Amino acid sequence: MRSFKKNLIVGLIFSLTLSCSLNYGNEQSSESTVPEFSFTNANYKRYSNNKKSVEMQAGRLEQYKSDGTSYASNAEFKTYDDNGKVDTDGSCKLLAADTNKKEYSLFNDVLIQIYSQDMVLLANSLHFNGKTEQLTSALDEEVTIERKNTSVSGKGFSASGVSRTFSFASSIQGTVTEKDEEPDEEN
């Protein structure tokens, strides 16, 4: 009886190990999970036609070979126009970039200053499509635009870099501050 139980246990263990199989077909490539490059306190510059077009500093920068994506934490960035002047600068806690698709997502404490339009954008998340030149937020995300003496906030933000227009999907709220003019001094 004792040897029967022992044989039964050994048989069960043997059959369990034979029935186990590893599925190698679903294994992820290390190229998609391990960055090709990883830098801390990174300073990145991109040049186009021998002119600086983008500059970025990041606490951490990772680049993945398999899909051409890059991720940056605590990012500060600048873009330059054709004359070498700063056109846009900004910052965010997390930046995800797919340079193959020309798509960029910014998350957490997003601040973008657009000098050519004298405008500042504040948001929790924004997505930029470089092919269509569209800057958008999620429908339920609030975005604030500050321009001269006006501050406007709303949800469902969308802006076109082509037409230089923007809109909100929901009602907006804001303030307009008038500057007091200095009285003329009489002599």
C-alpha positions in Angstrom: 0.0 0.0 0.0 2.8 2.3 0.8 4.6 1.7 -2.5 1.3 2.2 -4.3 0.9 5.7 -2.8 4.6 6.5 -3.6 4.1 5.3 -7.2 0.9 7.3 -7.5 2.6 10.5 -6.2 5.6 10.0 -8.5 3.2 9.3 -11.4 1.3 12.5 -10.8 4.4 14.6 -10.6 5.8 13.0 -13.8 2.5 13.6 -15.7 2.3 17.2 -14.5 5.8 18.0 -15.6 5.1 16.4 -19.0 1.9 18.3 -19.5 3.6 21.6 -18.8 4.6 23.5 -21.8 6.2 26.9 -22.3 4.7 29.1 -25.0 7.7 30.5 -26.8 5.6 32.2 -29.5 4.3 34.9 -27.1 7.7 35.9 -25.8 8.4 39.6 -26.1 11.5 40.8 -27.8 14.0 42.4 -25.4 14.3 45.3 -28.0 10.7 46.3 -27.1 11.1 46.1 -23.3 14.8 47.2 -22.8 15.9 50.6 -24.1 18.6 50.8 -26.7 19.9 53.9 -24.9 19.2 55.2 -21.5 20.7 58.5 -20.2 20.3 60.5 -17.0 20.6 64.2 -16.9 20.5 64.2 -20.7 20.9 67.1 -23.1 19.6 66.4 -26.6 19.9 68.6 -29.7 18.6 67.9 -33.1 19.8 69.7 -36.2 18.1 70.1 -39.6 19.8 71.7 -42.6 22.8 72.6 -40.3 20.5 74.5 -37.9 19.4 73.6 -34.4 15.7 72.7 -34.6 15.1 71.1 -31.2 16.8 71.1 -27.8 15.8 69.1 -24.8 17.1 68.5 -21.3 15.7 65.6 -19.3 16.2 63.9 -16.0 16.1 60.6 -17.8 15.9 59.8 -21.6 15.2 56.4 -23.0 15.2 55.3 -26.7 13.8 52.0 -28.0 15.2 50.5 -31.2 12.2 48.3 -32.1 9.7 51.0 -32.7 11.6 54.3 -32.7 10.0 55.6 -29.5 11.7 57.7 -26.9 10.6 58.6 -23.4 11.8 61.5 -21.2 11.1 62.4 -17.6 11.3 65.9 -16.2 11.7 67.3 -19.7 12.4 70.9 -20.7 12.4 71.6 -24.4 12.8 74.3 -27.1 12.0 74.4 -30.8 13.7 76.8 -33.1 12.4 78.5 -36.3 14.3 78.7 -39.6 16.1 81.9 -38.4 17.5 80.1 -35.3 15.2 82.0 -32.9 13.3 80.1 -30.1 9.8 79.5 -31.4 8.4 77.3 -28.6 9.6 76.2 -25.2 8.0 74.1 -22.5 8.2 71.5 -19.9 6.4 68.4 -18.6 7.0 65.5 -16.2 6.8 62.8 -18.9 7.3 63.0 -22.7 6.6 60.1 -25.1 7.8 60.6 -28.7 7.3 58.4 -31.7 9.5 60.1 -34.3 8.6 57.6 -37.0 4.9 58.7 -36.8 5.8 62.2 -35.7 3.5 61.9 -32.6 4.4 63.4 -29.2 2.4 63.1 -25.9 3.1 65.3 -22.9 1.9 64.4 -19.4 1.8 66.0 -16.0 2.3 69.7 -15.4 2.5 70.6 -19.1 3.6 74.1 -19.9 4.1 75.3 -23.5 5.0 78.8 -24.5 4.5 79.7 -28.1 6.4 82.9 -28.8 5.2 83.5 -32.4 1.6 83.6 -31.0 2.4 85.2 -27.6 0.6 82.4 -25.9 1.1 80.0 -23.0 -0.7 76.6 -22.7 -1.1 74.9 -19.3 -2.5 71.3 -19.2 -2.2 67.9 -17.5 -1.8 66.1 -20.9 -1.5 67.1 -24.6 -0.9 65.2 -27.8 0.8 66.7 -30.9 0.6 65.1 -34.3 3.5 66.6 -36.4 2.1 65.3 -39.7 -1.2 67.2 -39.3 0.1 69.9 -37.0 -2.7 69.2 -34.5 -2.4 69.8 -30.8 -5.2 68.1 -28.8 -6.2 67.2 -25.3 -8.6 64.5 -24.1 -12.3 65.5 -24.0 -12.3 65.6 -20.2 -9.0 67.3 -19.7 -8.9 71.0 -18.9 -6.5 73.2 -20.7 -5.7 76.9 -19.9 -4.6 79.4 -22.5 -3.0 82.6 -21.4 -2.5 85.4 -24.0 -1.8 89.0 -23.2 -4.4 90.0 -20.7 -6.7 87.0 -21.2 -6.9 83.6 -19.5 -9.3 81.0 -20.8 -9.9 77.4 -19.6 -12.0 74.6 -21.1 -12.1 71.0 -21.9 -11.6 69.1 -25.2 -8.9 71.5 -26.5 -7.9 71.3 -30.2 -5.5 73.6 -32.0 -4.3 73.7 -35.6 -0.7 74.8 -36.4 -1.8 75.3 -40.1 -4.7 77.7 -39.5 -3.4 79.0 -36.1 -6.8 78.5 -34.6 -8.0 76.7 -31.5 -11.3 75.6 -30.0 -12.8 73.8 -27.0 -15.4 71.1 -27.1 -17.1 72.3 -24.0 -18.0 75.7 -22.6 -15.1 77.8 -21.4 -14.4 80.1 -18.5 -11.9 82.8 -18.2 -10.8 86.3 -17.2 -9.9 89.4 -19.1 -7.7 91.8 -17.2 -7.6 95.4 -18.3 -4.4 97.3 -17.6 -4.9 100.7 -16.1 -3.3 103.3 -18.2 -0.8 105.6 -16.6 -2.2 109.1 -16.3 -0.4 111.8 -18.2 1.7 114.0 -16.0 1.1 117.7 -16.5 4.0 120.0 -16.1 
